[in-house]
Amino acid sequence: MPPSEAKPEMNPRRASIAALLGGALEYYDFFVYGAAAALVFNVLFFPGGNPTVALIASLATFAVGYVARPVGAVVMGHFGDRLGRKRVMLATVVLMGVASFVIGCLPTYEQVGILAPVLLVAMRVLQGFSAGAESAGASTLTVEHSPVGRRGFFTSFVMVGYAVGCSLATVVFVPVSLLPDDALYSWGWRIPFWFSAVVVAVTYYVRNHLDETPTFTEVKEESVVRKLPLGDVFKFHWRSVIRVAGASLMASVQTLFAVFSLSYATSVGVEHSVMLTVISVAIALSMFTIPAAGYLSDIIGRKPTMLIASVGCAVSLAGYLWAISTTNILLISVTAFVNMSLFFSCYNGVWTSFFAEQFPATVRFTGMAVSNQLGNLLAGFSPMVAALILLPGAAGWLPVAIFGAVACGIAGVAVLGLRETAKTPTDLLGLSADAEPVAVVADAEQPDTPRVLQTQS
């Protein structure tokens, strides 16, 4: 066979690096935008007499990006299952980078009036559209490049990228937040968004030098690529969609921790630069605990590790919010570590492999992207909801803690319904427990269109 026709080989290390870089870009933008929404955008893009209303409007633009994510999941997932994982993963990087860079160039409300928030929302929608496919695509790509028994570990690097991206954002944003107000509100806030161009360039280079996955290449060579992956997902795998969407509700812990807590801490007297540092250090430490959780899930299983995350996050989030109400920095730091670095890492280190493994190769990208982003809708709106239900007084955080605990509880129940996949051979992922191996046969009505049997839930 000529070299040009040689089948691609598994390359889990390079795939995990490419996934890490893509995650770093996505979550660098996530953290920078969330911090800017809490600290800057309410002044520059939503001025008004009531600062609370301005803050809620600013956080709503953060949520808009999550509304666009399911749309991106449908569109980009479709092409990922039809054209290949690699092509779509290059496109998501470019879209995210362009949107982030443009945000850094936008005029403010004072300069162009209502057009300023309109443009901000438009770029946030483009960010969300890209992000809707990024994690699912990177997870699919890495799962299909990794050997059975190690998929959890290698695929966890998608979310190591989360820790790297947030840490990188801190390195850039914390010094900017210390600028005098006139410098911060005029040009300082733009620097973190412009810097994303560097991350885009590095990520694009690495992904462009990665082969298409062997799994998708086999699907393509056997002519079993589905014409409408989304239709197959909802026809044959709707139970998995509901369960993955439910399990994804645990992502609300992340946005409550990294976005809402920043504005809440500032409102009770904690310096925003100090709070940013606490949040960022806790996330940075998860660079080590996320792959540890992925490795653990390869040994004891995905479901036990995710259930640890569900219970632990529900309890530790309440402790974290209580600590913020005391304004005790040491207490805040300890509870932040427990919540984010330990328990939430049990979720972050596992969901990237676990959710992708619920769907067969022919619809894996679409199935994971759509179901995960449906669940993530709550995560996007969590900071805004938390701001609305926050009560005055020392115990005002309690409704927010209950809200987070309910989300974690629903996620835990959904996890119980998912298949354990840690030891399942890659070729059998997404098949029902009593399914026969995948068979390729001619469609009786369309002989020229082969179809895959035994891919139903």
LINSUL-V350996 format. One record per helix or strand. SS is the DSSP state (hx for helix, st for strand). FROM is the first residue (numbers start at 0). LEN is the number of residues. If there is no record, write none. Layout:
SS | FROM | LEN
SS | FROM | LEN
//
This chain:
hx | 2 | 3
hx | 11 | 28
hx | 40 | 4
hx | 50 | 32
hx | 84 | 19
hx | 108 | 4
hx | 114 | 31
hx | 150 | 5
hx | 156 | 21
hx | 180 | 8
hx | 189 | 19
hx | 213 | 8
hx | 228 | 8
hx | 237 | 30
hx | 271 | 29
hx | 301 | 25
hx | 328 | 20
hx | 350 | 6
hx | 360 | 29
hx | 397 | 20
hx | 425 | 3
st | 439 | 3
st | 449 | 3
//
